[in-house]
Amino acid sequence: MKSICIVGAGQAGAQVAISLRQKGYEGALTIIGDEGHLPYQRPPLSKRYLKGEMPQDGLYLRPAAFYEQQKIDVLNDRVTQVDMAGHQLTLASGETKGFDRLVFATGTRARQLPAELDARGKQLAGIFNVRSISDIDRLRPHMQAGKKLVIVGGGYVGLEVAAVAKQLGLDVVVLEAQERLLKRVVAPQISEFFAGLHAANGVKVLCGQVLKQFHGTESVSGVETQEGEVFPCDLVLSAVGALPNDSLALASNIECDDGILVDGQGRTSHEDIYACGDCSRFFSPRYNCSMRLESVQNAIDQAKIVAGSLMGEGAEYDPLPWFWSDQYDCKLQIAGLARAYERVVEVGSRDNHSFYIAYLQDDKLVCVDSVNHPKSHMMARRVIGQPWREDLLPPA
């Protein structure tokens, strides 16, 4: 291989490049991203960066000097077309870039709300997403004490921003369409805890609330639900999930299905094209299903597998997923996936904000949610899949 191009300058794209150099790849190596920034980490965006506690360069995974030293070209441009036969990329700037191997690490984009337009068909100002540095830079000036913020979506991002906004003195309402918070990923006990945590901090959390429309002329002034209730606001955060950026792969006739389909080594349906991170979908023998994971763990670990595959290694990717979320003084850490479980075991004290929930299926441990209980999280990552016994995880 004389050249490898990586489309996407996020955590996964950067890790592919870093791992390739660590494994001794000496050919041309290019990362192409369209945000105008060096590759950066996204988890702090909805927390420390939004609060102004972290400078922009603190988000960067490596300084510019690192890429220069490693002879990794980082281009600020957008790929508009992939010539599969000619192994060439066309960029928005009009330039072209040849490659021997190509890696898609294009991440995700924010899912759009169905009611972001006013009655005249014009998009209202004051409606924000949290997916990028530029999103936060647009949102932060509006995060002023006394302003009214409505957050549509009670997932990780929505709740993290709710916590930050409340600490900054905003009046915050969270509207969740499901009957409880975080329903897709946690047990009712965890949902109840975080609903209570936000309520105790002054956030109004309402579940079973389906968005109907926004009010306002130029800027949003209210959010109306299907039940007809209107919540006045100065700004809105849309936090209703993300979609994979797989349109470029689709246009290149690469097989996709809610993400770019890859095998255990990150290879797509084209022999010279690979994909990893949030944009990719793979089959997990561990869970016996196809999955797409949006997490730092997945981005880093799958990127390392892809780098190894490009170098001729044969390792297969079958991760134990883990995630985390910081809200107020509570850190939620999740090991495994609670996709199917028969019962849960709760250990510790919700009142003291230190406990964990163990999920059991066929009397085996399949997932653990830990709140301010790091020992149970670290242990769970080693013992998930084992038969349950009371001493499998640490005591409260």
Protein Blocks (a to p, Z undefined) as FASTA:
>chain_A
ZZdcdedjbfklmmmmmmmmmnopabdcddddfkopacddfklmmmmmmnopacfklmpm
bdfklmmmnopacdddddfbdcfklopacdfkopacddfbdcddebpaddddfklbcfko
pacehiacdfbfklmmmmmmmmcghiacddedjbfklmmmmmmmmmnopacddddfbfbe
hklmmcfklmmmmmmmmmmnopacdehiacfbdcdjkbccbdcdfkopacddfbdcddeb
jaddfklmmmnopaceeiadddfkopafbfkbccedjlbccddfklopacddddfklmmm
mmmmmmmmmnopabdcdddddddddehjbccddedjdfbcfbdcdedjfklopacdddde
ehiafbdcdehilklmmmmmmmgoiacdfklpccZZ
